[in-house]
Amino acid sequence: NTEVADQLLEEWNYTLQPNVNHWANEGKLVFGSSPAIAQLFPDTNGMEIVCGSDEERNIYPELGEEARGIWRCWNADGTILWARATETDEARSSPAICDINTDNMLEIAGGTTSGWNVEVMNRSGNFLWSFPDLRVKWGKFCWHSSPALANVSGFDGSANGSDLEVIIGNNPY
């Protein structure tokens, strides 16, 4: 529909690092997650976008260092709010955003590939916890799936019984 196409305008574009040549099939693939969108900071206009990527073996300008994977958060106008290297490996699991611990602030959960960890961050990108607690690169799990956040147990031991569980699938190779 040309009528709709004429109305589409690019508002911003964030240039990522060059493609990584992953050895599978000698192809050039950039893996990453689908974005999650939420209003992380209620005092700002618009919503924020959180996404994971694995521009492997690159120097990330946002970090000023090399990392195997990265979580990024942009505001609605494309300004990078924060970037955080994963503590294990590539960030290919699409993040989920929800108030996991009922503190009235949203948390972000996502998994890493070829690492051991599911990582949970606060809205500013600071790690709150990981599963398992031991952070080891090249672990035995692949956390490709997107996490689901829900209170499936009905009660989890918290004072009000309303904290959420993080449910995520993995590939144990």
N, C-alpha and C positions, 0 to 999 in steps of 0.2 A: 504494500500500500504506500504509494509515493506521498500521499497526504501525511501519513504518520511519520515517514522517514524524513520529510522536510522539517518536522518539528523536533527531531532528536538533535541535541547539542552536546558536544563533549564538554563537560564542566572541568575535569581535571584528569591527568594521566600520571601515574607514578611509575617511573621506569625502574624495572628490577635489574638484577645483575644478568650477564650474558647466559645463554643456555648452557647447560651442563651436559657433557657427553656421557650419559650413563652407558655402561658397557653392554646392556641387554640389546641385542639385535643391532648393535652399532648405530643406534638411532640417537637423535638429539631430542631429549625430553626434559621439560622442566616440570617437576612434580610440585604440587602445592595443594592447599586445601581450598575448599569453597569458603567464602567469607561468612561471617556471622555479623549481624547488624543489631544494635540495641542502643538505647540511650544510657550509656555508662555514667555520664556526668549530667545529672538533671539540670544543672545551672548553665548548660551550654545550649545553643541553638542546633537543632538537628540531632542526628544519631551518629554513633561512631561505628567504624568497620574494623573487625579483627580478622586476621587471616594468617595462616602459617605458610612457610615456604622452605625449600631446601636447596637454595642456590649454593650448592656444596662447594667447599674449598674456595670461596670468594671472600674478599674483604668487604664487609658490609659497611657502607658509609655511615649508617645510623649508629653503628657500634664502634667503628674505628678499629675493628679487629676481624680476624677470620673466625668463622663458626660453621658448624655443620647444618644448622637449621635456625630458623628465626620466627618469632611471633611478632607481628606488627599491628599497630592500631592507628587509624587515620580518623580525622574528624570529617564532617560533611563537605568541607571545601578542599579536601585532599591534603591537608597539612598533617604530617606525621606527628602523632602525639607521643608515642613511645615505641621502642623496638627492644626486644628481649631475645637473646640467644637461648635456644633450648639448652637444657643442662645435659642432654644426652645426644640427640641425633636429629634427623630431618623432621620437620613439622608438616606431615602430610594429612593428618587427621583434621577434619574440619572442626573448628571449635564450637562449643555450645556455651551460651551465656544465660545465666540464671542466678538468682539469689540462693545459693546452695545452703548457706548456714543461717539463713533468716536474720541477717544483721542489717537488712534494708539497703544493702549495696550489692551490686551484681558481681559475680565471679565468672571466670572464664576457664573452661576445661577443654583440654585437647590431648591427643596422644602423639608420640614420636615413633618413627619407623626405625627398625634395626636397633632400637634402644629398649630399655626396660620400662620406660616410664610413661604414665599418664600424668600430665602436669596441670595443676590448678593454680591460677593466678588471680590476684585482686584486679580491680578495674584499672589500676595504674601499671599493670604488668609485673608486679612483684610476686614471686612464687610464694604460695601459701603452704602447699604440700604436693607430694608426688606419690605415685604408687608404682611399684614398691618404693619404700623410703630410700633404699640404696640406689644411687645414680651411677649407672655403669653404661659406657658406650659399647656398642656391638653386643647388646644383650640378646636374649633368646626370644623376644616377642616383637611383633609388628603391630602397632596400634593404628591401623588404617581407618577403622570405622569412626564415624562421628559419635561422640558420647551422647547418651540420653540422660537427662537429669530429672529425677522424680522420687517421690517418697513411696516406694513400692512396698516397703515393710510395714507401713502404717505407724510404726514407732521405732525409733532408732537410738533411744537412750538419752536424747537431749532433753533439756528441762521441759520444753513444750512439745516434743515429739514431732516437730515439723521440719527438721533438717532433711535435705534431699540426698539420695544416693547417686553416685556417678556410675552409670552402666555403660560398658564399652566392650566391643569384641576385639579379638586379636587373632593373629595368625602365628601359631607357635612353630612355624617352619616345619 
